[in-house]
Structure formats: structure tokens, C-alpha cells
Amino acid sequence: MEIRIGTSGWVYPPWRKTFYPEDLPQKKELFHASRHLTSIEINGSFYSYQKPSTYQHWYDETPDNFIFSVKGPQYITHINRLKEIEDSLANFMASGVLLLKTKLGCIFWQLPPSFVFNDEKAARLEHFFSLLPKTFREASTWANKSKRFIADYSADITQSDRPLRHALEVRHHSFENPAFIELLRKYKIALVFADTAGKWPYMEDITSDFLYLRLHGDESFYDDGYDQDSLKFWAQRLQAWSQHRLPNHAQNLTEVKDLPDLKTAFIYFDNDLKIKAPQDAQQLQQLTGQ
């Protein structure tokens, strides 16, 4: 299992003179971060559509073996709440996200805390899952429907059957429901394992051929770093999943008969008001032999 460890975002003033060298120009921060981490979660795409030139710059600025995850737009998940989203999905796919090419590891979607899992929402979720493109070729077809963006996608993108992976993070305890887990498995959407100091659900059901972890803090949400014992805890868990077995005290809602062949694990630190996130990521890289 390939392990990719990084942070959620990379532009934070507190990182200057700590993670970033004092004399580093701000425009070179992604260059620096991508040489010390193996992946970064782009979250600006959640707040607004990015430009094709921006995605192209991110692609050009990072090493060949670097991987991004991209957060899906809040307009789809939080504003429209997965209803009447066809135009928004087309706009997102046409905004330039596919210009990341082989560096696009996953698209990550997050539901708001007020989104409750019930029969009506389950049907809404299933419709959403059915719309999500599973390959670059399918995503390009969606992009062609956009009336807002016209990203210049080359044939190696529009004709590619390269898989396009999706992950979903939930923030309401009603999702602690085996029916939700089975719905994810049906469409091979990865469940985000979100460490939120108990604030929101934490489940470790594997629902696709990759893992997606978001580490916000184990003792307090967003404003706490991870100590060495906590980082070893996560390293041991990753080792178990990598060895095709469940970790100790696995927190699964559903019975596990046979683990799928896991190809990749994405782990992003989004903790300690972002200050300690890059240091925690680098330490976990060392503990997992990255």
C-alpha cells in the first residue's frame, strides 16, 4: 500500500519561519512544501472554483511523483446539499481540476454537520454517487456540459480511463449506520476516517481500494498537535492496513470478512490551528518509513 502523508492546505502565516525558511518567498511555499511532504489536500476549491491556470501552476510547481487531493465545492455539498447539482458538477470538472493529471489522487467531499442520514438523504446520496465520474474520460464528458468554464483538456485527459477516486467525510452521528457503509461500498466511495477528538463520527470501515484519513486532533479539535505516542498509534494502524489486516481495536460498524487489496492511503493533518500540521506529517512519514 502506497502511503501519502501531508497537510490540508499549505498557505498559512504561522508556518513562516517555522516550516518555511525565513527568506523563502511566499510564491515558493508550494514548491517547498511539496519537497518535504508527499501529498497536499487542496481546500481552496471548496470555497470557490479555481482557475485552469491555477491548477496548471500547481501541477508545474510540484515534483513528478507528488499527489494532490482536491476538496469538492461547498456549493454542491453545503449550499445545494446534493440537490440539483448537475450544473455545479459540470462546472467543477471544467474548472481545470483534471489538469493535475497523474497528480490528482482523489476528490474529497465533505457533508455539513446538519446533514442527517435518513431514507430521504440516503436516496439523495445514492443519486450523487451515481453522478460522480469514475474516470478522467467521464469527468471530461461532464466538463463539456459546463456553460461557465472551458478548460483546455488535451486528448491524454479526455480519452483517459485513468480512475478518478472519491472520498466522503460525514459530520453527523446518524451516519453510524451499516446501511450508509454498504451504500459507500456499492459505489466504491472511500469513507474518510476523521479524527476529531470525538466531536464527530469516527468509523474505520473500508469501502474502497484506498484509505483517506483526516487528522484534526485526538484530544482537542483543531487546536492540538499529536505527541509521539499518538503518531506511533497512527503508524501502527497504517502498518496493519498495509499488511492486509485490521489494526488492534478496529472501529468497524460492519462485519469484516475480507479486506480489499488497498492500493493507497492518504493522510492529511489539519490540526493545531495548522501550526504543527507539517511537523506532525513529517514525523509520521519517518515512522512509516516514507
N, C-alpha and C positions, 0 to 999 in steps of 0.2 A: 504494500500500500504506500503510495506516494504521500508524503506529509508536507503540507504547505502552511506555514505559520507567518502571521503578520498582524496588522492593526487595521482598525476601522478608520479610514482616512489617514492623512499624513500632513495636513496643513494646520498646525496648532502652535500659537506663540510660545507656550511653555516648553516646547521641545527645543527651542533655540537656545543654544549654549548648554544644553543637556544632551539630547540625542544628536542634534545638528551642531557641527562646528561653528564657533562664533563668527568666523569670517565667511561662512557659506551664504551665497546669495539665495534669497527666497525662491527664485525661479529654478534653483537646482535642488530643491528639497526632495522632489520625487526621484531624481537621479540618485541622490544619496540614500534615501530610504530603500530603494529597490536593489541596492548593492548590499544591504545589511539584513533584509527580510526576503522571504521567498514568495510572498503574496501580499496584496493590499485589497481591502474592501472599499470600493468607491461608493460613497454615500451622498455625494452632491447630486447624483442622478435621482435620488429620492425627492429632493426639494424642487428641482426644475429639470427640464430637458437640457442636456448638454449639447454642444455643437459638434458636428462631424470633425471639424478641425481640432477640437479639444481631445476627442478620442484618438485621433491620429497622432497628436503630440504625445499623449500618454503611451501609445504604442512605441513611438520612436525613442522616447526618453528612457525606456527600461530595457534590461538585458533580454536576450533571445529566449531564455528559459524562465522568464518571470510570468506570473499568473495574476490576473485580476478577478475579483468577483464584483458584480455590479448590482446595486440595490435598485429594485424596481420602483417606479414613480408612485408617490403618495396619492396622486390623482386617481390611480386605479384602486389602491387598497384602502386609503383612509377617507378620501372625499367621495368617490363613487361607490366605495365599499363593494367592489366586484360586480357592480351592475352597469349595464350599457357601456362596456369598456372597449369595444372593438376599435373605435377610432383612436382611443388613447394607446392601445396596444400597438396599433399600426404606427402611430407617431413615435413611440418609444423605439421600435425596431428600425425606424427610418432615421432616427436622430444621429446615428453614427456608431452605435454600440458594437455593431458587427465589424467595425474597422479594427477592433482589438484582435481579431482573427484567432490565432492559436493561443493568444494570451488571455482570452476570455474563458475562465474556468467555470463560472456559474453565474446565474442570475438569482439573486436572493430577494424574496418577497416577505414583507412583514405586515401582519394584521394588527389593527389598533386594539388596545385593551377592552374597548367597548364592543368588539365583535365577538358575539356569543355563538357557540356551536349548538345548533338545534337542527331539526329536519329541514327547515327552510334554508338555513345557512349552508347545510351540507349540500343541498341541491345547487346553491349558488357557487359553492366551492368546486363542485364537480364540473359545472359548466366552465368555470375559469380554467381548471386544469385541462379540460378538453381543448381549449383555445390555445394554450401555450405551445409555441413551436418547439419541436424536439430536435430539429437540425438547423443548420445555417440556411439551407435551402428553403425550409419552411418559414424561417424568420424573414428571409428576403421577400417571400411572397406577401407576408404581412406588410413589410416596408413599402411595397409597391402600391398598397392601398392608402397610404398616407397622403393627405392633401396639404400637410404643413411642412414636411421636410422632404428633401430629395438628396439623400446621402449617395455618394458616388461609390457604389459597391461593385467591385470587379468580379469577373467570372469565377475566380477562385473562391469567392464568398457565395455568390448567388447559386452556384452549381455544386456547392459542397454539402456532402451528407455528414459532415462532422457533427457529433452530438452536441446539443445545447441543453445543459443541465439546469435544473431549477430546484431551489430550496425554499422552505416556508417556515417562518417563525410566528408562533402564536403567543398571545398575551392574556388569555383568559382561562381559568381553571376548568371551564366546561369542555375544553378540548382534551381533557384527560379521559378520553373515551375510546375504547377499542375500535369503534366504527370510524372514527377520524383516522386512526392509524391505517386501517385497511383501505380507506379512500386514498391516502398518500401512496400506499403500495400499488394500488391499481394503476396509478398514473406515473409511478416511479419518481415521485417528488420527495426529496430528502427532507426529513424533519430536522429543524435546527435544534441542536442541543444548546439551550441558552442558560448559562449560569448567572442567575440574577439575585443571589442571596435569599432565595425563597420567595421573592416578590411575585414571580410569575411561574407558570408550569415548567417543570424540568422532566423530560422523558428521554429515554435512550433507545427507543425503538428504531431499528434500522429499516428504512423504507425505500432505499435506492442502492445504487452501487458505489455511493460515495457518502462521506460524512461532512457535516457542516456544524462547527462549534463557534458560539459567540460567548466570550468570557467577560462579563461585566463586573465581576467581583463576587467572592464567595462569602464574605462577612458583611459587607455593606454594598449597596447597589451604586455603581458608577464612581464612588469616591474612595475606593480601596484598591491597593495593589495586591499581588499574590506573593506570599512568602515562599521560601524554598520547599517546604513540605507540601504546600498546595500545588506548586508546579510539578513536583515529583508525582503527585496524585494524578495529574492530567497526563504526564508522560507514561505512567504505568497503564492508564486506560488506553492510550493510543497504541501502546505496545500490544496489549491484548487484542484489540480490534485488528491490528496489523497481522497478528498471528491466527486470525480466523477463530477467535474465541471471545466469549463475553468476559468483561472485566469483573472483578470482585464487586458484589453488591450492585449488580446492574439494575438500573431503574427502568424496567420494561413494563408496559401496560399489557402487552400481548405475549403469548407463549412463543418462545423462540425454538423452532425445530431445526433450522439450518441457516447459518449466517451466509449472506450472499458474498460473492467474491468482491471485496471492497477494493476499488482502484485508487481512490484519492481521499484524503482528509484535509479540509480547510479549517484552520483555527485562527480566529481573529480576536485580539484583545481590544476591548472597548471599556476600559476601566480607569479608576483613579483620576477622574476628570481629564483623561487622556495622558496625563503626565508620565505615568510609569509604564504605559502600554508598550512602547518599543523595547524597554529593558526587559519586561516580562516575556515578550515574544522572543527576544534573543536568547534568554535563559532557557526557555522551553525548547528552542532549536538545539541548544547544546545538549540538553537532557535526552533528546530524542535522536541525537547523532546526526543532525542536519548540518 
